[in-house]
């Protein structure tokens, strides 16, 4: 497929103010250079979105739905090409990239259906003096900021509900993985999205220019996926003009294996929860709390499965674990593991940077991890699984909740009631029971505590881009 490397503003490809390389993390080679945006281009993107906002908001829900449906069909037809592009700039293996492309397309289909089903309300007031009419309208120009780990899915998960609601958008993808976002912009144009409704920019310097856009009164909404640290900064920035915000922030997902768990199924789920996307996911299992009764069997089976993964370039069909997105990210993971080993943890498999070119780190399982080890407080964002042995469900739940994060948790138990009791006691926005993956465009995705604000997907997702209006009728 064609590789687009210019900015996308007002339906046109724009050269930008400078260019930066996009690196293939499997070997460090330059895929291409991509345009960056200065003040002028960022202002033009906001202006284009604002100019298109009125007409797009007046478009019928059915027309918006049909465009999103065409986008879904195009993305499914071109899924293999999109997956290859994801792998080249992100490093993940093709199997993961294909899964992402399919998942990303589903947001276009789901929100094409939600566009025509936004509910309202009409009822008499309790005292009978009026009628209460509640309706919704698009919040307006929305700034969307996405991370590098799911360059397609994070973009469509925001663009689709925004367009379904009648909002226009300015998308800022991660500098590491901009090519997928630009390809999606082209796809949306071919699907019939009018000029100016979707714009894509790579601001440089990022912080100052994102702040500039958040202080433009034409921007009324911010949807951000990324680290909690950056989320805090953006909340401060958004406060000046009271920009509406939704945020999916960091995670520190606990994976609980209770004493009555089916160990074989728990290992299968652990591999999915930990190794999807090579561990570079906010939903990745980050801390494993395993009941003493099954700890030995679980650790042995899990370590064997992790150690069997074939490490190699993402485009090689035989590879099961690709490169991290950059050597910088790889080095962060390596530092966390080195610190844990220095504190007494033992690597059952992995635990060291391989002697090969590229941003690779092997699948790693750590045992003898103390319950207060620093590695348990950090989002690892890589293929590393620290295991802590516990003596009761209550101890596991207490450890699970001992964090500022609360995005997703995993519970394995042979008794559904026991699993649900644990799920209800854990402080997180999502809980997977006897499953390693639960993300679904039809379900609300989001966290509590410092893992975010609002929800994406499901019936909730479109409402992040809608305002509610109450009209009192004297009839």
Buried (B, 14 or more C-beta within 10 A) or exposed (E): EEBBBBBBBBBBBBEBBEBBEBBBBBEEEEBBEBBBBBEEBBBBBBBBBBBBBEEBBEBEBEBBBBBBBBBBBBBBEBBEEBBBBBBBBBBBBBBBBBBBBBBBBBBBBBBBBBBBEBEEEEEEEEEEEEBBBEBBBBBBBBBBBBBBBBBBBBBBBBBBBBBBBBBBBBBBBBBBBBBBBBBBBBBBBEBBBBBBBBBBBBBBEBEEBBBBBBEBEBBBBBBBBBBBEBBEEBBEBBEEEEBBBBBBBBBBBBBBBBBBBBBEBBBBBBBBBBBBBBBBBBBBBBBBBBBEBBBEBBBBBBBEBBBEBEBBBBBBEEBBBBBBBBBEBBBBBBEBBEBBBEBEBEBBBBBEBEEEEBBBBBBBBBBBBBBEBEBBBBBBBBBBBBBBBBEEBEBBBBBBBBBEBBBBBBBBBBEEEBBBBBBEBBBBBBBBBBBBBBBEBBBBBBBBBBBBBBBBBBBBBBBBBBBEEEEEEEE
